[in-house]
Amino acid sequence: MPSSKTRVAIIGGGVAGLVVARHVVSRPETYSLNLFEQTGQIGGTWVYTDETETDRNGLPVHSSMYRNLRTNLPKEIMQIPDFPFEDPEGPSFVHHSVIRQYLLDYTQHFNLYPHIKLNTLVNLVEPEKLANGQVIWTVTYTDLATKVQTVKTFDAVVLCNGHYTVGHVPEIPGIESFNGTCIHSHQYRMPENYAGKTVCILGASWSGIDICLEVAKYARKVGIYIALSSCSFDAWRSMLTLINPQIYLSHNLPEPIDAKLPKSVEQRPGIAQVNDGTFVFRDGFSAQVDVLIYCTGYEFTYPFLSPKVQLKTTDNHVEPLYKTLIHMDWPNLFFMGIPAIVIPFPMFHIQAQYILGIIEGRVKLPSPKQMHEEYEKEKQSLLDKGVALRHINKFCERQWAYYDEIAAAAGIPGFPPVVRKIYDHCGKMREQDFTTYKNYVYRIVDRDNFTVNCFDVEHSHVRFLGNLVLNLWDCGGQEAFMENYFASQRDNIFRNVEVLIYVFDVESRELDKDMHYYQSCLEAILQNSPDAKVFCLIHKMDLVQEDQRDSIFREREEDLRRLSLPLQCTCFRTSIWDETLYRAWSSIVYMLIPNVKELEQSLNQFANIIDADEVLLFERATFLVISHCQRRYHRDVHRFEKVSNIIKQFKLSCSKLAAQFSSMEVRNTNFAAFIDVFTSNTYVMVVVSDPTIPSAATLINIRNARKHFEKLERASQSSSLSR
């Protein structure tokens, strides 16, 4: 007896296919389901493989995933609405392996495996119109293990075979003469393969920029070549004079990318022609290139569809589709994954329920004639607005009205306002700096509100000693963040580092893991910034019994110095409860001052001239000691921090009274201490124990010395404007 259930075929076991399957199997009384997946695993393009050409069955490799990829949307809005990520903490932009595990968990949770046929190649999908006017679909498929071919009939077919398998390769005059390596981003896996090569990257969408930033560290020169349709090349040349080129990059944007790029990257307009290994660009510039990587998008392909379907996929545009989802002439044939520049996983969640509404008759479609008319009107409207045919599927701002429309038609909730707010904020951060936008961490508070922080890597600039700028990258030590530092932020974080400061918790119960991460940092430093100085803080020493502190610190210090070779490591014992943390930071900053030895010599001369016991220089903004000389022993080794805290509190009190701290004099029976403005960036403290020296004389000497030390400071600034 034939089944009364509606037979549904899903082709493709990636995200879209799994989401549709989840909703189909939730109605077992209504549907029977077969999901066909060509590979041996679910996950589609989220399954990483080192293979780049053909798989074990001799078929083209499906996945375009590369080793270091992280999502370009926060997981907080990327997740499927009825299946949140298990771990709500940690980074928002996660490594591809996190998404793969998420999809495995999703499949297991909704018990989809019994309905999935892995290692199954779909050969043909063909419509058949019955006498009663009903359209059914015959699906011919092959079991790749047994080579047995089977034909089954279905009432509806949902195509979820993905859009990242067949790369689009534009024509370049003379490219056939190029003897170097030529690949599409579909074949790209890891940046180390291009070490020492001169690389040209053609295309600067998300994957092009991402790959460019990765390859930039390893390649000898990488160029982003921009295939410009119209541009002022004089403007290009004037811009390029500001850049220290090392990589070539190319895209169809009318203007160069106005964002931070590594110094090794040079933007150029499009490739005019290729002569053997010489690439000639549209501005007349030419360069020898070893590797060309096409980051030029993908083709929509449905090789198993019968010609009866009459599908057009020219110019990256699929038609005739109603709502970019339903074939207008075969309304029980559905196409998932067509829209681009969207939030894909949640979109699939809405589309899947819209499809079931159509199959069940709850969603009423217009007649084929009306659908064609509506589609043509909308297409022409976009073309009139200057949207090229190949870009019509890029929804961008149109996505929100689309979600609302199909959700309302399906009778299901749309997205809460907070989703769009996070999406817009993320886009804004990406526009500001696409090298750092993935450092932001988002948390949804309620339907309307969210928080955003940069717990992963906090990037700040501290102006020190006037023009000496410290660019600080404060990297959170949580395990979830640490893996991302080395997987996908490695080049960004560890490039051009002057100083690595690594903090060890002396009470940590995972010392081996701590040492492993420290070694990973050192490897990244050696590769990216081999001249960096390395400092380790053995922190929370106050928690160690006092009689064991020296031995434990020496033991850790010896281990760290050994592990750090060939780099030199300086260790400090620290605690927030005493002066050690202040002393450590003062020592570190001291080592960064370009002409500190000359400064110390001058301080010693100054102390001798005025017969001072001790002279200290404090940085004006932080009140860290940056240099000092001592002519007589002082038994209080904590005095620097004590004085600093006293002055900072006094300055705070002055500011509350709308006053400005200028100077201070403290005198007792044993000594006199003078604290005064010295240079534009420092305070000086002079300690004198000789009671015969008048205070006025010391103050006059301080004023007279200012000009000399101002000159030293200017020399320091000119030798190192930025650090």
C-alpha positions in Angstrom: 0.0 0.0 0.0 1.6 3.3 -1.1 2.5 5.7 1.7 0.4 8.8 2.2 3.4 10.8 3.4 5.0 13.5 1.3 8.3 12.3 0.0 11.1 14.9 0.3 14.6 14.6 -1.2 17.3 16.9 0.1 20.5 17.1 -2.0 23.5 18.2 0.1 24.4 17.6 3.8 25.8 21.0 4.6 24.2 23.6 6.9 21.2 24.3 4.6 20.4 20.6 4.0 20.6 19.8 7.7 18.3 22.7 8.7 15.7 21.7 6.1 16.0 18.1 7.3 15.6 19.1 10.9 12.2 20.7 10.1 11.1 17.9 7.8 11.8 15.1 10.4 9.9 17.1 13.1 6.7 16.1 11.2 7.1 12.3 10.9 3.4 11.8 10.4 3.6 14.1 7.3 6.9 13.5 5.6 9.3 10.8 4.6 12.9 12.0 4.0 16.1 11.1 2.1 19.1 13.4 2.4 21.8 12.6 -0.2 25.4 13.6 0.7 28.2 13.0 -1.8 31.0 12.9 0.8 31.4 10.6 3.8 30.7 13.4 6.3 28.0 16.0 7.0 28.9 19.7 7.2 29.5 20.7 3.6 32.1 23.4 3.2 32.7 23.4 7.0 34.6 20.1 6.6 38.3 20.8 6.3 40.4 18.6 4.1 44.0 18.9 2.9 42.8 17.6 -0.5 42.3 20.4 -3.1 41.5 18.7 -6.4 39.7 15.3 -6.1 38.5 13.2 -3.2 39.0 9.5 -2.6 36.2 8.7 -5.1 37.8 10.7 -7.8 35.2 13.5 -7.5 36.0 17.2 -7.3 36.7 18.2 -3.7 33.6 20.0 -2.3 35.0 22.0 0.6 36.8 25.4 0.2 37.7 25.6 3.8 41.2 26.7 4.7 43.1 25.8 7.8 43.0 29.1 9.7 39.6 30.4 8.8 37.4 32.0 11.4 33.8 33.1 10.9 33.2 36.6 9.6 30.0 36.9 11.7 29.7 36.6 15.5 28.4 33.2 16.6 25.8 35.1 18.7 23.8 35.9 15.5 25.2 33.1 13.3 23.7 30.3 15.4 20.5 28.6 14.3 17.7 30.1 16.4 16.4 26.9 17.9 19.9 25.5 18.6 22.2 27.9 20.4 25.9 27.2 20.8 26.7 25.0 23.8 29.4 27.4 25.1 28.0 31.0 25.2 31.3 32.3 26.4 34.6 32.8 24.6 35.3 34.4 21.3 32.4 35.5 19.0 34.3 34.9 15.8 35.2 31.2 16.1 37.5 28.8 14.2 35.9 26.6 11.5 36.3 23.5 13.7 33.9 25.0 16.2 31.2 25.3 13.5 31.9 21.8 12.3 31.3 20.4 15.8 28.2 22.5 16.2 26.8 20.9 13.0 27.7 17.4 14.3 25.9 18.2 17.6 22.9 19.6 15.6 22.6 16.5 13.5 22.8 14.3 16.6 20.4 16.3 18.6 17.6 16.2 16.0 18.4 12.6 15.1 19.0 13.2 11.4 21.5 10.4 10.7 18.8 7.8 10.0 17.6 9.9 7.1 21.1 10.7 5.6 22.7 8.7 2.8 26.5 9.4 2.9 28.9 8.6 0.0 26.0 9.0 -2.4 26.3 10.8 -5.7 23.1 12.2 -7.2 23.3 11.7 -11.0 20.0 13.1 -12.2 17.0 15.0 -10.9 14.2 15.0 -13.4 10.6 16.2 -13.3 7.7 14.1 -14.5 4.2 15.4 -15.0 1.4 12.9 -14.2 -1.9 12.6 -15.9 -3.6 14.5 -13.1 -1.3 17.4 -13.5 0.8 16.6 -10.4 4.6 16.9 -10.8 6.8 14.3 -9.2 10.6 14.0 -9.3 12.8 11.0 -10.1 16.2 11.1 -8.4 18.9 8.8 -9.8 21.8 8.2 -7.4 24.8 6.0 -7.0 26.2 4.4 -3.8 29.9 5.3 -4.2 31.0 2.3 -2.1 29.0 -0.4 -4.0 28.6 1.5 -7.3 24.9 0.4 -7.3 22.6 2.9 -9.0 19.1 3.5 -7.7 16.1 5.5 -8.9 13.5 6.9 -6.4 10.5 9.1 -6.8 9.8 12.2 -4.6 7.1 14.8 -4.3 9.5 17.7 -3.6 13.2 18.2 -4.0 15.3 20.8 -2.0 18.7 21.6 -3.6 21.3 22.3 -0.9 24.5 21.4 -2.8 26.3 24.6 -1.9 27.9 27.4 -3.7 31.7 27.0 -2.9 32.9 24.2 -5.1 33.4 25.5 -8.6 35.5 28.6 -8.6 34.8 31.5 -11.1 38.0 32.2 -13.1 37.9 35.4 -15.1 39.8 35.6 -18.4 43.2 37.4 -18.3 45.0 38.1 -21.6 48.2 36.0 -21.8 47.5 33.9 -18.7 48.2 30.8 -20.7 51.9 31.9 -20.9 52.2 32.0 -17.1 54.5 29.2 -15.8 54.0 29.9 -12.1 51.5 28.4 -9.7 47.9 29.4 -10.4 45.1 28.4 -8.0 41.6 29.5 -7.0 40.8 30.2 -3.4 38.9 26.9 -3.5 42.3 25.2 -3.5 43.9 27.4 -0.9 44.7 25.7 2.5 47.6 27.2 4.3 49.9 30.3 4.0 53.2 28.5 4.6 52.9 27.0 1.1 53.8 30.4 -0.3 56.8 31.2 1.8 59.4 33.2 -0.1 57.1 33.6 -3.2 55.9 36.7 -4.9 52.1 36.4 -4.8 49.4 38.2 -6.6 45.9 37.8 -5.2 43.1 38.7 -7.6 39.9 39.7 -5.8 39.3 41.5 -2.5 36.1 40.3 -1.0 36.1 38.6 2.4 38.1 35.6 1.3 40.5 37.6 -0.8 41.4 39.9 2.1 41.5 37.1 4.6 43.9 35.1 2.5 45.9 38.2 1.7 46.5 38.9 5.4 47.6 35.3 5.9 49.9 35.0 2.9 51.4 38.4 3.6 53.6 37.1 6.4 55.1 34.3 4.4 55.3 35.6 0.8 58.2 37.7 -0.4 55.6 40.1 -2.0 51.9 39.9 -2.2 49.8 42.2 -4.3 46.1 42.8 -4.2 45.3 43.5 -7.8 42.1 45.4 -8.4 40.4 44.8 -11.7 39.1 48.3 -11.9 36.4 49.2 -14.5 37.0 52.9 -13.9 39.5 54.7 -11.7 41.9 57.6 -11.6 45.3 55.9 -11.9 47.0 59.2 -10.9 45.0 58.9 -7.6 46.2 55.3 -7.3 49.9 56.3 -7.9 49.7 59.1 -5.3 48.2 56.7 -2.8 50.8 54.0 -3.4 53.7 56.3 -2.7 52.5 56.2 0.9 52.8 52.4 1.2 55.8 50.2 1.7 54.8 47.5 -0.8 55.3 43.7 -0.4 52.2 41.9 -1.7 49.9 42.5 -4.7 46.0 42.6 -4.3 43.2 43.2 -7.0 39.4 43.8 -7.0 36.6 45.5 -8.8 36.1 48.3 -6.3 36.2 51.8 -7.9 38.7 53.0 -5.3 41.6 51.4 -3.3 40.6 49.8 0.0 40.7 52.5 2.7 41.7 50.3 5.6 44.8 49.1 7.5 46.8 46.6 5.5 50.2 45.1 6.4 53.2 47.0 5.1 54.0 44.0 2.9 50.7 44.5 0.9 50.5 46.7 -2.2 47.2 47.4 -3.9 47.2 47.7 -7.7 44.5 48.1 -10.3 43.5 45.1 -12.4 45.8 42.8 -14.4 46.0 44.1 -18.0 47.9 41.1 -19.3 50.5 38.4 -18.5 53.7 37.8 -20.3 55.3 34.6 -18.9 56.0 35.5 -15.3 55.5 39.3 -15.8 52.2 40.7 -14.7 51.3 44.1 -16.3 48.7 46.1 -14.5 46.3 48.7 -15.7 48.4 51.6 -14.4 51.4 50.4 -16.5 53.2 48.9 -13.5 54.7 45.5 -14.1 56.0 42.8 -11.7 57.5 39.3 -11.7 55.0 37.0 -10.0 55.4 33.4 -8.8 51.9 32.6 -7.6 48.4 33.8 -8.7 45.5 33.2 -6.4 42.1 33.8 -7.8 39.7 35.0 -5.1 37.0 35.8 -7.6 34.0 34.0 -6.3 32.2 30.8 -7.3 29.8 29.5 -10.0 26.3 28.2 -9.2 26.3 24.7 -10.6 23.6 22.0 -10.6 25.1 19.3 -12.8 22.5 16.7 -11.9 19.5 18.8 -13.0 17.6 17.7 -16.1 17.5 20.1 -19.0 13.7 20.0 -18.7 14.1 22.3 -15.7 15.5 25.1 -17.9 17.6 26.7 -15.2 19.8 29.7 -16.0 23.0 30.3 -14.0 24.8 32.8 -16.2 26.7 35.8 -14.7 26.4 34.4 -11.1 22.6 34.8 -11.3 20.1 32.0 -10.9 16.6 32.2 -12.5 13.7 31.8 -12.7 13.4 31.7 -8.9 10.6 33.3 -6.9 11.9 34.8 -3.6 15.3 33.4 -4.6 14.0 30.0 -3.4 11.2 28.5 -5.6 11.4 27.6 -9.2 8.5 29.5 -10.8 7.7 26.8 -13.3 8.3 23.8 -11.0 7.1 25.1 -7.6 8.0 21.9 -5.8 11.7 22.4 -6.6 13.5 24.6 -4.1 17.0 26.2 -4.1 18.7 26.9 -0.8 21.7 29.1 -0.3 21.3 31.6 -3.2 21.3 34.9 -1.3 24.7 36.3 -0.4 25.8 39.0 2.2 23.2 37.6 4.6 23.2 35.8 8.0 23.0 32.3 6.4 22.2 29.8 9.3 19.2 31.7 10.7 18.0 32.5 7.1 18.0 28.8 6.4 15.9 28.3 9.5 13.2 30.6 8.1 13.5 29.4 4.5 13.0 25.8 5.6 9.8 26.5 7.4 8.6 28.7 4.4 9.2 25.7 2.1 7.2 23.4 4.3 4.4 25.9 4.4 4.3 25.8 0.6 4.4 22.0 0.5 1.6 21.8 3.0 -0.5 24.5 1.3 -0.4 26.9 4.3 1.6 29.4 2.1 -0.2 30.2 -1.1 2.0 31.0 -4.0 0.9 33.3 -6.9 0.3 31.7 -10.3 3.5 31.0 -12.4 2.6 34.0 -14.6 2.2 36.3 -11.6 5.4 35.0 -10.1 7.3 35.8 -13.3 5.8 39.2 -13.5 6.7 40.1 -9.9 10.2 38.7 -10.3 10.9 40.6 -13.6 9.6 43.9 -12.0 11.8 43.5 -9.0 14.8 42.6 -11.1 14.3 45.5 -13.4 14.0 47.8 -10.4 17.4 46.7 -9.1 19.0 47.0 -12.5 17.6 50.6 -12.8 19.3 51.4 -9.5 22.6 50.4 -10.9 22.8 46.9 -9.3 24.6 44.6 -11.8 22.8 41.3 -12.6 25.6 39.3 -11.0 25.1 41.2 -7.7 21.3 40.9 -7.4 21.8 37.9 -5.2 23.8 40.1 -2.7 21.1 41.1 -0.4 23.0 43.4 2.1 20.3 45.7 3.5 17.5 44.0 1.5 18.0 40.9 3.7 15.9 42.3 6.6 12.8 42.9 4.7 13.2 39.4 3.1 13.4 37.7 6.4 10.3 39.5 7.7 8.3 38.7 4.5 8.9 35.0 4.4 8.7 34.6 8.2 5.3 36.3 8.2 4.1 34.2 5.2 5.2 31.0 7.1 3.5 32.2 10.3 6.7 32.1 12.4 8.6 34.7 14.4 11.1 36.8 12.6 14.5 37.9 14.1 14.6 40.1 17.2 16.0 43.6 16.6 19.2 42.8 18.4 20.3 40.5 15.6 20.4 43.4 13.1 22.0 45.7 15.7 24.9 43.3 16.2 25.2 42.7 12.4 25.4 46.4 11.8 27.9 47.0 14.6 30.1 44.1 13.2 30.0 45.6 9.7 31.0 49.0 11.1 34.0 47.5 12.9 35.0 45.6 9.8 34.9 48.8 7.7 37.1 50.5 10.3 39.7 47.8 10.4 39.2 44.4 8.9 42.5 43.2 10.6 41.0 43.5 14.1 37.2 43.4 13.9 37.2 39.7 14.8 38.6 40.6 18.2 35.3 41.9 19.4 33.1 39.8 21.7 29.4 40.2 21.6 26.8 39.2 24.2 23.0 39.3 23.7 21.3 40.9 26.7 17.6 40.7 25.5 15.6 41.1 22.2 16.8 44.7 21.8 20.2 45.0 23.5 23.7 43.6 23.4 27.1 44.3 24.9 30.4 44.4 23.0 33.9 44.1 24.4 37.3 43.3 23.2 38.2 40.7 25.9 40.2 38.7 23.3 42.8 41.3 22.4 42.5 44.8 23.6 44.4 47.1 21.4 45.3 50.5 22.9 47.9 53.2 22.4 49.8 54.8 25.3 51.8 57.9 24.5 54.9 57.8 26.7 57.6 60.4 27.0 55.9 62.6 24.5 56.3 61.0 21.1 57.3 57.5 22.3 54.1 55.6 21.5 53.5 52.1 23.0 51.0 50.1 21.0 49.6 47.6 23.6 47.9 44.4 22.7 46.3 43.0 25.9 45.5 39.4 25.1 43.1 37.5 27.4 44.5 34.3 28.8 41.4 32.2 28.8 41.8 28.9 27.0 39.1 29.7 24.5 41.0 32.8 23.4 44.5 31.2 23.4 43.7 28.7 20.6 42.5 31.6 18.4 45.7 33.5 18.9 47.7 30.8 17.3 45.1 29.5 14.8 43.9 32.6 13.1 45.2 35.7 14.7 48.9 34.7 14.8 50.2 37.0 12.1 48.1 39.9 13.3 49.1 39.7 17.0 52.7 38.7 16.7 53.8 40.9 13.8 56.1 43.9 14.6 56.2 43.1 18.3 58.8 45.0 20.4 57.9 43.4 23.7 56.2 40.2 24.8 55.1 40.3 28.4 53.7 36.9 29.5 52.0 36.5 32.9 52.2 33.2 34.7 49.9 32.5 37.7 52.2 30.9 40.2 49.2 29.0 41.7 48.1 27.5 38.3 47.3 23.8 38.4 47.9 23.5 34.7 51.6 24.4 34.5 52.2 22.1 31.4 49.5 23.8 29.5 50.8 27.3 30.5 54.3 26.3 29.3 52.8 25.0 26.1 51.0 28.3 25.3 54.2 30.2 26.3 56.2 28.2 23.8 53.6 28.8 21.1 54.0 32.5 21.8 57.7 32.2 21.5 57.5 30.3 18.2 55.2 33.0 16.8 57.5 35.8 18.1 60.6 34.1 16.5 58.8 33.8 13.2 57.2 37.3 13.2 59.3 39.5 15.5 62.7 37.9 16.2 64.1 41.0 17.8 61.4 41.4 20.4 62.3 41.6 24.1 60.7 38.9 26.3 59.5 39.5 29.9 57.8 37.0 32.2 55.8 38.0 35.3 55.6 35.2 37.9 52.4 36.6 39.4 50.5 36.2 42.7 53.7 35.5 44.6 51.9 36.7 47.8 50.0 33.4 47.8 53.3 31.5 48.2 54.6 30.9 51.7 57.2 33.5 52.5 60.0 31.0 53.2 59.4 29.3 49.8 59.1 32.4 47.5 62.8 32.6 46.6 63.2 29.0 45.7 60.0 28.8 43.7 60.8 31.9 41.8 64.3 30.7 41.0 63.0 27.4 39.8 60.4 29.0 37.5 62.9 31.6 36.3 65.4 28.8 35.3 62.7 26.9 33.4 61.5 29.9 31.5 65.0 31.0 30.5 65.7 27.6 29.2 62.4 27.4 27.3 63.0 30.9 25.9 66.2 30.1 24.1 67.4 31.5 21.7 65.5 34.5 23.0 66.6 36.1 26.2 63.9 36.2 28.9 63.8 38.6 31.9 61.6 37.4 34.8 60.0 39.4 37.6 58.2 38.2 40.7 55.0 40.2 41.1 51.9 40.7 43.3 49.2 43.4 43.3 49.7 43.7 47.1 53.2 45.1 47.2 55.6 47.1 45.2 56.8 44.3 42.9 54.3 44.9 40.1 55.2 48.6 39.9 58.9 47.8 40.0 58.4 45.2 37.1 56.6 47.7 34.9 59.2 50.4 35.7 62.0 48.0 34.7 60.2 47.0 31.5 59.6 50.6 30.4 63.1 51.6 31.4 64.4 49.0 28.8 62.3 50.6 26.1 63.7 54.1 26.4 66.1 54.6 23.4 68.8 56.8 25.0 68.5 55.6 28.6 72.2 55.2 29.2 72.9 58.8 28.2 70.1 59.9 30.4 71.6 58.0 33.4 75.0 59.5 32.8 73.5 63.0 32.9 71.5 62.2 36.1 74.7 61.0 37.7 76.5 64.2 36.7 73.6 66.3 38.0 73.5 64.4 41.3 77.3 64.9 41.8 77.1 68.6 41.0 74.3 69.3 43.5 75.5 66.8 46.1 72.3 64.9 46.1 71.8 61.5 47.7 69.5 60.3 45.0 67.8 61.7 41.8 64.8 60.0 40.2 62.9 60.8 37.0 59.2 59.9 36.9 57.2 59.7 33.7 54.7 62.5 33.9 51.5 60.6 32.9 52.1 57.3 34.7 54.6 58.3 37.4 56.7 55.2 36.6 60.4 55.6 37.4 62.2 55.7 34.1 65.7 56.5 35.4 67.5 57.1 38.6 70.9 57.4 40.2 71.8 56.7 43.8 74.9 58.1 45.5 74.1 57.0 49.1 72.5 53.7 50.2 68.8 53.9 51.2 67.4 51.0 53.2 63.8 51.3 52.0 63.7 49.4 48.7 60.0 50.1 48.4 60.3 53.9 48.3 59.8 54.4 44.6 56.3 52.9 44.6 55.5 54.7 47.9 56.5 58.1 46.5 54.6 57.3 43.2 51.4 56.5 45.0 51.6 59.5 47.2 52.1 61.8 44.2 49.3 60.2 42.2 46.9 60.6 45.1 48.0 64.2 45.6 47.5 64.9 41.8 44.1 63.4 42.0 43.2 65.6 44.9 44.4 68.6 43.0 42.3 67.7 39.9 39.2 67.5 42.1 39.9 71.0 43.2 40.4 72.2 39.6 44.1 72.8 40.5 47.2 71.5 38.9 50.1 69.7 40.7 53.3 71.7 40.3 55.8 70.8 42.9 56.3 69.5 46.5 58.9 69.7 49.2 59.2 67.4 52.1 61.7 67.9 54.9 62.5 66.1 58.1 65.6 65.9 60.4 67.3 63.4 58.2 66.7 64.7 54.6 64.9 67.0 52.3 63.0 65.7 49.2 62.1 68.0 46.3 59.6 66.9 43.6 59.2 69.3 40.7 58.3 69.6 37.1 61.4 68.8 35.1 60.8 68.4 31.4 57.5 68.5 29.4 57.2 64.7 30.0 58.9 64.1 33.4 59.0 65.0 37.0 62.2 64.9 39.0 62.7 64.0 42.6 65.9 65.1 44.4 66.8 63.8 47.8 69.4 65.7 49.8 70.6 64.8 53.3 73.2 67.6 53.8 71.5 70.1 56.1 73.9 72.9 55.0 72.5 73.0 51.4 69.6 75.5 51.2 66.4 74.5 49.6 66.5 77.5 47.3 69.9 76.3 46.0 68.5 72.9 45.1 65.4 74.4 43.4 67.6 76.7 41.3 69.8 73.8 40.2 66.7 71.8 39.2 65.5 74.8 37.0 69.0 75.2 35.5 69.2 71.6 34.5 65.9 71.5 32.7 67.2 72.9 29.4 69.9 70.1 29.2 67.3 67.3 29.9 64.8 68.8 27.5 67.5 68.5 24.8 68.1 64.9 25.7 64.3 64.2 25.6 64.0 65.7 22.1 66.9 63.6 20.9 65.2 60.5 22.2 61.9 61.4 20.5 63.6 62.0 17.1 65.4 58.6 17.3 62.2 56.7 18.1 58.9 58.4 17.2 56.9 55.3 17.6 57.4 52.0 19.3 
